[in-house]
Amino acid sequence: MSSIAASLAQIEKGLRKETRLVAVTKTKPLILLMEAYEAGARLFGENKVQEMVTKYEELPKDIQWHMIGHLQTNKVKYMAPFVSLVHSVDSFKLLKEINKEAQKNNRIIDCLLQIYIAREETKFGLSEEEALDIITAPELATLSHIRIVGLMGMASNTEDLNVVRNEFRGLKNTFESFKQHDNQQVMMKELSMGMSGDYLIAMEEGSTLVRVGSAIFGSR
Ligand SMILES: *Cc1c(COP(=O)(O)O)cnc(C)c1O
């Protein structure tokens, strides 16, 4: 078994069935992505649109591509034909752009709102209040080609796992409280939290999608 296959098997074994693994393939060459594919991985996460497009074109079409990185509106059109889930929506403007490009491609694109939960000031994302404003905005009903299917967050980059756990727990609480606003377009189904260093804690706190890179492919 390749080391990628072994790592994937090891991670999958530790996940409960409600938590799916997104293999974060950013910066990795196609040959390693194919190794992960052969080992059964089908959800791949990328953080740059151009890199995701190139890989999409080269690799089997049953891969589901997840955009996990900060997104500029002018790049949305390149991924709109195929992206499976956008984890990193952090403005209404971006949502409108995704809707426009989804419509051109005659599809509905599923999105997560990225919530800012970490102590660091560098992380992108919305506050809980800003996210609530988006899911309750009357204008949302006009965006018929997107759905908001959940939330995403990144915990602080700290050794203190209690801090990490509390941040995940806070996001889970937000996720649960937003469920009262569920309708045809907003449904809190997916909670994307957890990376190589903290995915088990995230899972324990209710994550449905963990985004794991270096624990599968080695460090960058
Ligand atoms: C790179 C990245 C990951 C994966 O990080 P690892 O520590 O390599 O598992 C997860 N989420 C986002 C948003 C990323 O950019």
The ligand as an SDF file (V2000), in Angstrom:
LIG
                    3D

 15 15  0  0  0  0  0  0  0  0999 V2000
   -4.5500   23.9520    3.5270 C   0  0  0  0  0  0  0  0  0  0  0  0
   -5.9070   23.9770    4.1160 C   0  0  0  0  0  0  0  0  0  0  0  0
   -6.3940   22.8830    4.8510 C   0  0  0  0  0  0  0  0  0  0  0  0
   -5.5830   21.6390    5.1390 C   0  0  0  0  0  0  0  0  0  0  0  0
   -4.5560   21.9290    6.0170 O   0  0  0  0  0  0  0  0  0  0  0  0
   -3.6180   20.7460    6.6190 P   0  0  0  0  0  0  0  0  0  0  0  0
   -3.1080   21.3090    7.8680 O   0  0  0  0  0  0  0  0  0  0  0  0
   -2.5710   20.5100    5.5760 O   0  0  0  0  0  0  0  0  0  0  0  0
   -4.4900   19.5600    6.8060 O   0  0  0  0  0  0  0  0  0  0  0  0
   -7.6770   22.9740    5.3500 C   0  0  0  0  0  0  0  0  0  0  0  0
   -8.4440   24.0590    5.1450 N   0  0  0  0  0  0  0  0  0  0  0  0
   -8.0250   25.1050    4.4390 C   0  0  0  0  0  0  0  0  0  0  0  0
   -8.9300   26.2710    4.2490 C   0  0  0  0  0  0  0  0  0  0  0  0
   -6.7400   25.1140    3.8970 C   0  0  0  0  0  0  0  0  0  0  0  0
   -6.3160   26.1690    3.2130 O   0  0  0  0  0  0  0  0  0  0  0  0
  1  2  1  0
  2  3  1  0
  2 14  2  0
  3  4  1  0
  3 10  2  0
  4  5  1  0
  5  6  1  0
  6  7  2  0
  6  8  1  0
  6  9  1  0
 10 11  1  0
 11 12  2  0
 12 13  1  0
 12 14  1  0
 14 15  1  0
M  END
$$$$
